[in-house]
């Protein structure tokens, strides 16, 4: 056997980083492989494994809790409108946009 997962059990997810994330992570886009039934939380776990502490510390305020300034869109839907971290990534091609918001005035 060549691998533990068949191609049908995973999907590729295109992730776009916006705001200050590209300069922090050194990439504007990345492709992540996740299980077919993956959630936004699963994707973020995968990205944390990929980028380490710098990603985790910038995106999360505590384990399992996103910073209040972080917006994540799955397709064109804000993940908070479709289940938050438990939101499924969907059945079609998935593009996730991560956009840190800045306060000020």
Rosetta constraint file for C-alpha pairs under 8 A:
AtomPair CA 5 CA 9 HARMONIC 6.20 0.50
AtomPair CA 5 CA 10 HARMONIC 7.41 0.50
AtomPair CA 6 CA 10 HARMONIC 7.34 0.50
AtomPair CA 7 CA 11 HARMONIC 7.74 0.50
AtomPair CA 8 CA 36 HARMONIC 7.70 0.50
AtomPair CA 9 CA 35 HARMONIC 5.83 0.50
AtomPair CA 9 CA 36 HARMONIC 5.49 0.50
AtomPair CA 10 CA 33 HARMONIC 6.43 0.50
AtomPair CA 10 CA 34 HARMONIC 5.43 0.50
AtomPair CA 10 CA 35 HARMONIC 4.20 0.50
AtomPair CA 10 CA 36 HARMONIC 4.75 0.50
AtomPair CA 11 CA 33 HARMONIC 5.61 0.50
AtomPair CA 11 CA 34 HARMONIC 5.58 0.50
AtomPair CA 11 CA 35 HARMONIC 6.15 0.50
AtomPair CA 11 CA 36 HARMONIC 5.58 0.50
AtomPair CA 12 CA 31 HARMONIC 6.36 0.50
AtomPair CA 12 CA 32 HARMONIC 5.64 0.50
AtomPair CA 12 CA 33 HARMONIC 4.65 0.50
AtomPair CA 12 CA 34 HARMONIC 6.55 0.50
AtomPair CA 12 CA 94 HARMONIC 7.72 0.50
AtomPair CA 13 CA 31 HARMONIC 5.53 0.50
AtomPair CA 13 CA 32 HARMONIC 5.19 0.50
AtomPair CA 13 CA 33 HARMONIC 6.26 0.50
AtomPair CA 13 CA 34 HARMONIC 7.30 0.50
AtomPair CA 13 CA 93 HARMONIC 7.35 0.50
AtomPair CA 13 CA 94 HARMONIC 5.38 0.50
AtomPair CA 13 CA 95 HARMONIC 6.03 0.50
AtomPair CA 13 CA 96 HARMONIC 7.28 0.50
AtomPair CA 14 CA 29 HARMONIC 7.11 0.50
AtomPair CA 14 CA 30 HARMONIC 6.05 0.50
AtomPair CA 14 CA 31 HARMONIC 4.62 0.50
AtomPair CA 14 CA 32 HARMONIC 6.57 0.50
AtomPair CA 14 CA 94 HARMONIC 6.41 0.50
AtomPair CA 14 CA 95 HARMONIC 4.80 0.50
AtomPair CA 14 CA 96 HARMONIC 6.23 0.50
AtomPair CA 15 CA 29 HARMONIC 5.58 0.50
AtomPair CA 15 CA 30 HARMONIC 5.34 0.50
AtomPair CA 15 CA 31 HARMONIC 6.07 0.50
AtomPair CA 15 CA 32 HARMONIC 7.41 0.50
AtomPair CA 15 CA 95 HARMONIC 5.77 0.50
AtomPair CA 15 CA 96 HARMONIC 4.68 0.50
AtomPair CA 15 CA 97 HARMONIC 5.80 0.50
AtomPair CA 15 CA 98 HARMONIC 7.43 0.50
AtomPair CA 16 CA 28 HARMONIC 5.95 0.50
AtomPair CA 16 CA 29 HARMONIC 4.54 0.50
AtomPair CA 16 CA 30 HARMONIC 6.74 0.50
AtomPair CA 16 CA 95 HARMONIC 7.48 0.50
AtomPair CA 16 CA 96 HARMONIC 6.18 0.50
AtomPair CA 16 CA 97 HARMONIC 4.76 0.50
AtomPair CA 16 CA 98 HARMONIC 6.24 0.50
AtomPair CA 17 CA 21 HARMONIC 5.64 0.50
AtomPair CA 17 CA 22 HARMONIC 5.77 0.50
AtomPair CA 17 CA 27 HARMONIC 7.53 0.50
AtomPair CA 17 CA 28 HARMONIC 5.16 0.50
AtomPair CA 17 CA 29 HARMONIC 6.02 0.50
AtomPair CA 17 CA 97 HARMONIC 6.08 0.50
AtomPair CA 17 CA 98 HARMONIC 5.11 0.50
AtomPair CA 17 CA 99 HARMONIC 6.52 0.50
AtomPair CA 18 CA 22 HARMONIC 6.33 0.50
AtomPair CA 18 CA 28 HARMONIC 7.05 0.50
AtomPair CA 18 CA 97 HARMONIC 7.33 0.50
AtomPair CA 18 CA 98 HARMONIC 6.06 0.50
AtomPair CA 18 CA 99 HARMONIC 5.00 0.50
AtomPair CA 18 CA 100 HARMONIC 7.03 0.50
AtomPair CA 19 CA 99 HARMONIC 5.89 0.50
AtomPair CA 19 CA 100 HARMONIC 5.77 0.50
AtomPair CA 19 CA 101 HARMONIC 7.48 0.50
AtomPair CA 20 CA 24 HARMONIC 6.36 0.50
AtomPair CA 20 CA 100 HARMONIC 7.29 0.50
AtomPair CA 21 CA 25 HARMONIC 5.83 0.50
AtomPair CA 21 CA 26 HARMONIC 7.95 0.50
AtomPair CA 21 CA 27 HARMONIC 7.96 0.50
AtomPair CA 21 CA 28 HARMONIC 7.63 0.50
AtomPair CA 21 CA 99 HARMONIC 7.95 0.50
AtomPair CA 21 CA 100 HARMONIC 7.58 0.50
AtomPair CA 22 CA 26 HARMONIC 5.34 0.50
AtomPair CA 22 CA 27 HARMONIC 4.90 0.50
AtomPair CA 22 CA 28 HARMONIC 4.72 0.50
AtomPair CA 23 CA 27 HARMONIC 7.11 0.50
AtomPair CA 24 CA 54 HARMONIC 7.60 0.50
AtomPair CA 25 CA 51 HARMONIC 7.13 0.50
AtomPair CA 25 CA 54 HARMONIC 7.56 0.50
AtomPair CA 25 CA 55 HARMONIC 7.20 0.50
AtomPair CA 32 CA 43 HARMONIC 7.61 0.50
AtomPair CA 32 CA 46 HARMONIC 7.29 0.50
AtomPair CA 32 CA 47 HARMONIC 7.41 0.50
AtomPair CA 34 CA 38 HARMONIC 6.14 0.50
AtomPair CA 34 CA 42 HARMONIC 7.45 0.50
AtomPair CA 34 CA 43 HARMONIC 6.58 0.50
AtomPair CA 34 CA 46 HARMONIC 7.46 0.50
AtomPair CA 37 CA 88 HARMONIC 6.77 0.50
AtomPair CA 37 CA 89 HARMONIC 7.40 0.50
AtomPair CA 38 CA 42 HARMONIC 5.65 0.50
AtomPair CA 38 CA 43 HARMONIC 6.89 0.50
AtomPair CA 38 CA 88 HARMONIC 6.06 0.50
AtomPair CA 38 CA 89 HARMONIC 6.19 0.50
AtomPair CA 39 CA 43 HARMONIC 6.38 0.50
AtomPair CA 39 CA 85 HARMONIC 6.60 0.50
AtomPair CA 39 CA 86 HARMONIC 5.39 0.50
AtomPair CA 39 CA 87 HARMONIC 5.27 0.50
AtomPair CA 39 CA 88 HARMONIC 4.31 0.50
AtomPair CA 39 CA 89 HARMONIC 5.50 0.50
AtomPair CA 40 CA 44 HARMONIC 6.22 0.50
AtomPair CA 40 CA 79 HARMONIC 7.73 0.50
AtomPair CA 40 CA 84 HARMONIC 7.38 0.50
AtomPair CA 40 CA 85 HARMONIC 4.97 0.50
AtomPair CA 40 CA 86 HARMONIC 6.17 0.50
AtomPair CA 40 CA 87 HARMONIC 5.69 0.50
AtomPair CA 40 CA 88 HARMONIC 6.41 0.50
AtomPair CA 40 CA 89 HARMONIC 6.36 0.50
AtomPair CA 41 CA 45 HARMONIC 6.20 0.50
AtomPair CA 41 CA 64 HARMONIC 7.86 0.50
AtomPair CA 41 CA 85 HARMONIC 4.53 0.50
AtomPair CA 41 CA 86 HARMONIC 6.18 0.50
AtomPair CA 41 CA 87 HARMONIC 7.85 0.50
AtomPair CA 42 CA 46 HARMONIC 6.29 0.50
AtomPair CA 43 CA 47 HARMONIC 6.22 0.50
AtomPair CA 44 CA 48 HARMONIC 6.02 0.50
AtomPair CA 45 CA 49 HARMONIC 6.31 0.50
AtomPair CA 46 CA 50 HARMONIC 6.25 0.50
AtomPair CA 47 CA 51 HARMONIC 6.01 0.50
AtomPair CA 47 CA 52 HARMONIC 7.81 0.50
AtomPair CA 47 CA 55 HARMONIC 7.50 0.50
AtomPair CA 48 CA 52 HARMONIC 5.02 0.50
AtomPair CA 48 CA 53 HARMONIC 7.06 0.50
AtomPair CA 48 CA 55 HARMONIC 5.86 0.50
AtomPair CA 48 CA 56 HARMONIC 5.66 0.50
AtomPair CA 51 CA 55 HARMONIC 5.63 0.50
AtomPair CA 52 CA 56 HARMONIC 6.47 0.50
AtomPair CA 53 CA 57 HARMONIC 5.74 0.50
AtomPair CA 54 CA 58 HARMONIC 6.18 0.50
AtomPair CA 55 CA 59 HARMONIC 6.05 0.50
AtomPair CA 56 CA 60 HARMONIC 5.60 0.50
AtomPair CA 57 CA 61 HARMONIC 6.98 0.50
AtomPair CA 58 CA 67 HARMONIC 7.83 0.50
AtomPair CA 59 CA 66 HARMONIC 5.88 0.50
AtomPair CA 59 CA 67 HARMONIC 5.84 0.50
AtomPair CA 59 CA 70 HARMONIC 6.60 0.50
AtomPair CA 60 CA 64 HARMONIC 7.10 0.50
AtomPair CA 60 CA 65 HARMONIC 5.60 0.50
AtomPair CA 60 CA 66 HARMONIC 4.27 0.50
AtomPair CA 60 CA 67 HARMONIC 5.04 0.50
AtomPair CA 61 CA 65 HARMONIC 5.87 0.50
AtomPair CA 61 CA 66 HARMONIC 5.72 0.50
AtomPair CA 61 CA 67 HARMONIC 4.89 0.50
AtomPair CA 62 CA 66 HARMONIC 7.20 0.50
AtomPair CA 66 CA 70 HARMONIC 6.58 0.50
AtomPair CA 69 CA 100 HARMONIC 5.55 0.50
AtomPair CA 69 CA 101 HARMONIC 4.84 0.50
AtomPair CA 69 CA 102 HARMONIC 6.61 0.50
AtomPair CA 70 CA 98 HARMONIC 7.13 0.50
AtomPair CA 70 CA 99 HARMONIC 5.97 0.50
AtomPair CA 70 CA 100 HARMONIC 4.43 0.50
AtomPair CA 70 CA 101 HARMONIC 6.02 0.50
AtomPair CA 71 CA 78 HARMONIC 7.25 0.50
AtomPair CA 71 CA 79 HARMONIC 7.95 0.50
AtomPair CA 71 CA 98 HARMONIC 5.95 0.50
AtomPair CA 71 CA 99 HARMONIC 5.12 0.50
AtomPair CA 71 CA 100 HARMONIC 5.99 0.50
AtomPair CA 71 CA 101 HARMONIC 7.06 0.50
AtomPair CA 72 CA 78 HARMONIC 6.02 0.50
AtomPair CA 72 CA 79 HARMONIC 5.87 0.50
AtomPair CA 72 CA 96 HARMONIC 6.88 0.50
AtomPair CA 72 CA 97 HARMONIC 5.68 0.50
AtomPair CA 72 CA 98 HARMONIC 4.66 0.50
AtomPair CA 72 CA 99 HARMONIC 6.27 0.50
AtomPair CA 73 CA 77 HARMONIC 5.29 0.50
AtomPair CA 73 CA 78 HARMONIC 4.42 0.50
AtomPair CA 73 CA 79 HARMONIC 5.51 0.50
AtomPair CA 73 CA 96 HARMONIC 5.54 0.50
AtomPair CA 73 CA 97 HARMONIC 5.12 0.50
AtomPair CA 73 CA 98 HARMONIC 6.62 0.50
AtomPair CA 74 CA 78 HARMONIC 6.43 0.50
AtomPair CA 74 CA 79 HARMONIC 6.19 0.50
AtomPair CA 74 CA 89 HARMONIC 6.76 0.50
AtomPair CA 74 CA 94 HARMONIC 6.89 0.50
AtomPair CA 74 CA 95 HARMONIC 6.04 0.50
AtomPair CA 74 CA 96 HARMONIC 4.66 0.50
AtomPair CA 74 CA 97 HARMONIC 6.70 0.50
AtomPair CA 75 CA 94 HARMONIC 6.31 0.50
AtomPair CA 75 CA 95 HARMONIC 5.35 0.50
AtomPair CA 75 CA 96 HARMONIC 6.10 0.50
AtomPair CA 75 CA 97 HARMONIC 7.73 0.50
AtomPair CA 77 CA 81 HARMONIC 7.05 0.50
AtomPair CA 77 CA 82 HARMONIC 7.55 0.50
AtomPair CA 78 CA 82 HARMONIC 7.15 0.50
AtomPair CA 79 CA 83 HARMONIC 6.29 0.50
AtomPair CA 79 CA 84 HARMONIC 4.97 0.50
AtomPair CA 79 CA 85 HARMONIC 7.25 0.50
AtomPair CA 79 CA 87 HARMONIC 6.38 0.50
AtomPair CA 80 CA 84 HARMONIC 4.34 0.50
AtomPair CA 80 CA 85 HARMONIC 7.87 0.50
AtomPair CA 82 CA 87 HARMONIC 5.65 0.50
AtomPair CA 83 CA 87 HARMONIC 4.35 0.50
AtomPair CA 83 CA 88 HARMONIC 7.86 0.50
AtomPair CA 89 CA 94 HARMONIC 6.65 0.50
AtomPair CA 90 CA 94 HARMONIC 7.02 0.50
